[in-house]
């Protein structure tokens, strides 16, 4: 805040529409990334009494969930970095 008060060039940059959009998008992407649910750990089949087909289905589902979470985390992280760069360029 102090920079804005003392530096008119910085204030002008901060007050641009592009800068404010980049900051708003950065906040939303950061919030959404922090709210991503962790993927549950795979339960191990402990005996032959368990249905192995059902267990394999669980394994496949958890793998798909983990891929999706990783993809979202990486995409949001890229967006955060992009917003940081855009706000620095304003």
Backbone as CSV, one residue per row, in Angstrom:
resi,resn,N_x,N_y,N_z,CA_x,CA_y,CA_z,C_x,C_y,C_z
1,UNK,0.813,-1.178,0.000,0.000,0.000,0.000,0.867,1.256,0.000
2,UNK,1.948,1.187,0.695,2.831,2.341,0.785,3.406,2.720,-0.577
3,UNK,3.710,1.694,-1.401,4.231,1.958,-2.742,3.217,2.736,-3.571
4,UNK,1.954,2.390,-3.428,0.904,3.061,-4.184,0.849,4.534,-3.804
5,UNK,0.977,4.818,-2.530,0.891,6.195,-2.052,2.087,7.029,-2.495
6,UNK,3.254,6.438,-2.546,4.476,7.188,-2.824,4.865,7.215,-4.297
7,UNK,4.416,6.251,-5.068,4.862,6.136,-6.448,3.671,6.276,-7.388
8,UNK,3.595,7.400,-8.084,2.439,7.644,-8.960,2.427,6.687,-10.152
9,UNK,3.585,6.292,-10.634,3.629,5.344,-11.748,3.091,3.985,-11.313
10,UNK,3.492,3.566,-10.123,2.994,2.303,-9.587,1.487,2.374,-9.370
11,UNK,1.003,3.481,-8.840,-0.434,3.647,-8.611,-1.202,3.549,-9.930
12,UNK,-0.672,4.207,-10.949,-1.333,4.174,-12.261,-1.377,2.744,-12.800
13,UNK,-0.286,1.996,-12.607,-0.249,0.605,-13.077,-1.247,-0.253,-12.318
14,UNK,-1.314,-0.050,-11.030,-2.209,-0.847,-10.190,-3.666,-0.570,-10.519
15,UNK,-3.958,0.624,-10.900,-5.342,0.998,-11.157,-5.831,0.594,-12.548
16,UNK,-5.009,-0.072,-13.350,-5.451,-0.484,-14.684,-6.396,-1.673,-14.583
17,UNK,-7.256,-1.762,-15.572,-8.228,-2.853,-15.630,-7.520,-4.210,-15.736
18,UNK,-6.468,-4.290,-16.554,-5.733,-5.559,-16.726,-5.118,-6.027,-15.414
19,UNK,-4.561,-5.104,-14.658,-3.943,-5.462,-13.383,-4.992,-5.981,-12.407
20,UNK,-6.092,-5.258,-12.300,-7.153,-5.676,-11.373,-7.740,-7.024,-11.779
21,UNK,-7.889,-7.260,-13.089,-8.367,-8.563,-13.561,-7.380,-9.675,-13.221
22,UNK,-6.092,-9.400,-13.413,-5.069,-10.408,-13.113,-5.062,-10.757,-11.634
23,UNK,-5.206,-9.748,-10.779,-5.219,-9.990,-9.335,-6.458,-10.786,-8.932
24,UNK,-7.624,-10.433,-9.492,-8.860,-11.162,-9.167,-8.769,-12.617,-9.620
25,UNK,-8.236,-12.837,-10.818,-8.091,-14.202,-11.319,-7.073,-14.972,-10.485
26,UNK,-5.988,-14.308,-10.087,-4.978,-14.935,-9.243,-5.592,-15.385,-7.921
27,UNK,-6.404,-14.506,-7.302,-7.044,-14.858,-6.025,-7.958,-16.073,-6.186
28,UNK,-8.768,-16.081,-7.242,-9.708,-17.188,-7.458,-8.964,-18.494,-7.746
29,UNK,-7.936,-18.440,-8.586,-7.165,-19.647,-8.912,-6.441,-20.177,-7.675
30,UNK,-5.885,-19.275,-6.874,-5.199,-19.682,-5.646,-6.177,-20.319,-4.665
31,UNK,-7.350,-19.720,-4.533,-8.366,-20.277,-3.634,-8.799,-21.665,-4.106
32,UNK,-9.094,-21.781,-5.397,-9.564,-23.068,-5.918,-8.487,-24.138,-5.794
33,UNK,-7.232,-23.775,-6.027,-6.139,-24.743,-5.898,-6.019,-25.221,-4.463
34,UNK,-6.174,-24.318,-3.500,-6.056,-24.705,-2.092,-7.223,-25.576,-1.633
35,UNK,-8.339,-25.521,-2.351,-9.516,-26.295,-1.967,-9.606,-27.652,-2.660
36,UNK,-8.630,-27.999,-3.496,-8.652,-29.313,-4.135,-8.579,-30.404,-3.070
37,UNK,-9.472,-31.341,-3.165,-9.518,-32.443,-2.202,-8.367,-33.420,-2.463
38,UNK,-7.717,-33.899,-1.415,-6.698,-34.937,-1.624,-7.359,-36.234,-2.071
39,UNK,-6.635,-36.994,-2.850,-7.148,-38.284,-3.304,-6.989,-39.303,-2.188
40,UNK,-8.049,-40.067,-1.886,-7.938,-41.086,-0.833,-6.890,-42.140,-1.188
41,UNK,-6.301,-42.705,-0.163,-5.318,-43.767,-0.362,-6.017,-45.065,-0.760
42,UNK,-5.330,-45.851,-1.535,-5.861,-47.124,-2.008,-5.975,-48.117,-0.863
43,UNK,-7.175,-48.661,-0.642,-7.304,-49.714,0.370,-6.725,-51.012,-0.200
44,UNK,-5.920,-51.671,0.582,-5.333,-52.932,0.112,-6.305,-54.079,0.355
45,UNK,-6.377,-54.944,-0.627,-7.202,-56.133,-0.474,-6.442,-57.081,0.445
46,UNK,-7.057,-57.447,1.556,-6.330,-58.195,2.572,-6.557,-59.704,2.530
47,UNK,-7.511,-60.131,1.741,-7.729,-61.578,1.675,-8.451,-61.927,0.390
48,UNK,-8.526,-63.204,0.123,-9.227,-63.673,-1.069,-10.742,-63.558,-0.919
49,UNK,-11.190,-63.263,0.283,-12.626,-63.118,0.499,-13.174,-61.862,-0.178
50,UNK,-12.299,-60.898,-0.417,-12.730,-59.671,-1.071,-12.926,-59.913,-2.564
51,UNK,-13.827,-59.179,-3.145,-14.067,-59.247,-4.579,-12.957,-58.470,-5.291
52,UNK,-12.052,-59.200,-5.952,-10.910,-58.545,-6.581,-11.336,-57.666,-7.751
53,UNK,-12.406,-58.002,-8.436,-12.883,-57.138,-9.510,-13.354,-55.798,-8.951
54,UNK,-14.042,-55.835,-7.836,-14.488,-54.600,-7.192,-13.275,-53.786,-6.723
55,UNK,-12.282,-54.473,-6.170,-11.080,-53.806,-5.710,-10.343,-53.150,-6.884
56,UNK,-10.233,-53.866,-8.006,-9.587,-53.298,-9.194,-10.352,-52.086,-9.719
57,UNK,-11.675,-52.131,-9.627,-12.485,-50.980,-10.023,-12.165,-49.774,-9.140
58,UNK,-11.994,-50.021,-7.849,-11.626,-48.948,-6.917,-10.253,-48.388,-7.277
59,UNK,-9.314,-49.271,-7.596,-7.968,-48.849,-7.996,-8.053,-47.941,-9.227
60,UNK,-8.812,-48.356,-10.223,-8.960,-47.563,-11.449,-9.602,-46.208,-11.155
61,UNK,-10.606,-46.199,-10.310,-11.294,-44.948,-9.968,-10.368,-43.983,-9.239
62,UNK,-9.601,-44.512,-8.288,-8.677,-43.664,-7.540,-7.568,-43.108,-8.440
63,UNK,-7.102,-43.932,-9.373,-6.082,-43.473,-10.324,-6.627,-42.348,-11.190
64,UNK,-7.866,-42.499,-11.664,-8.494,-41.462,-12.489,-8.686,-40.182,-11.674
65,UNK,-9.109,-40.328,-10.430,-9.286,-39.164,-9.552,-7.962,-38.439,-9.330
66,UNK,-6.893,-39.206,-9.121,-5.578,-38.611,-8.885,-5.079,-37.889,-10.132
67,UNK,-5.286,-38.479,-11.311,-4.887,-37.815,-12.558,-5.641,-36.494,-12.730
68,UNK,-6.950,-36.523,-12.456,-7.756,-35.313,-12.590,-7.311,-34.243,-11.591
69,UNK,-7.056,-34.639,-10.350,-6.611,-33.678,-9.340,-5.272,-33.072,-9.732
70,UNK,-4.344,-33.920,-10.191,-3.022,-33.442,-10.610,-3.149,-32.477,-11.782
71,UNK,-3.995,-32.814,-12.744,-4.203,-31.947,-13.893,-4.761,-30.597,-13.454
72,UNK,-5.734,-30.604,-12.566,-6.324,-29.350,-12.085,-5.317,-28.538,-11.284
73,UNK,-4.565,-29.196,-10.419,-3.560,-28.504,-9.624,-2.520,-27.857,-10.538
74,UNK,-2.036,-28.597,-11.521,-1.035,-28.060,-12.443,-1.601,-26.910,-13.272
75,UNK,-2.843,-27.057,-13.746,-3.460,-25.996,-14.543,-3.649,-24.734,-13.704
76,UNK,-4.134,-24.882,-12.481,-4.318,-23.727,-11.605,-2.980,-23.090,-11.236
77,UNK,-1.963,-23.908,-11.024,-0.631,-23.371,-10.724,-0.087,-22.577,-11.902
78,UNK,-0.298,-23.068,-13.115,0.129,-22.331,-14.305,-0.611,-21.010,-14.423
79,UNK,-1.903,-21.038,-14.109,-2.696,-19.813,-14.155,-2.223,-18.805,-13.105
80,UNK,-1.925,-19.280,-11.912,-1.402,-18.403,-10.863,-0.103,-17.748,-11.331
81,UNK,0.797,-18.526,-11.896,2.071,-17.998,-12.390,1.845,-16.985,-13.505
82,UNK,0.931,-17.299,-14.395,0.602,-16.387,-15.486,0.051,-15.065,-14.962
83,UNK,-0.826,-15.138,-13.972,-1.387,-13.922,-13.372,-0.316,-13.108,-12.674
84,UNK,0.604,-13.782,-12.012,1.698,-13.072,-11.348,2.564,-12.347,-12.375
85,UNK,2.825,-12.993,-13.495,3.599,-12.359,-14.556,2.844,-11.183,-15.158
86,UNK,1.547,-11.384,-15.400,0.736,-10.322,-15.988,0.649,-9.115,-15.060
87,UNK,0.515,-9.353,-13.778,0.413,-8.233,-12.839,1.735,-7.514,-12.692
88,UNK,2.834,-8.227,-12.876,4.153,-7.591,-12.796,4.414,-6.743,-14.033
89,UNK,3.804,-7.112,-15.180,4.003,-6.383,-16.425,3.163,-5.120,-16.513
90,UNK,2.143,-5.005,-15.676,1.246,-3.840,-15.760,1.936,-2.577,-15.280
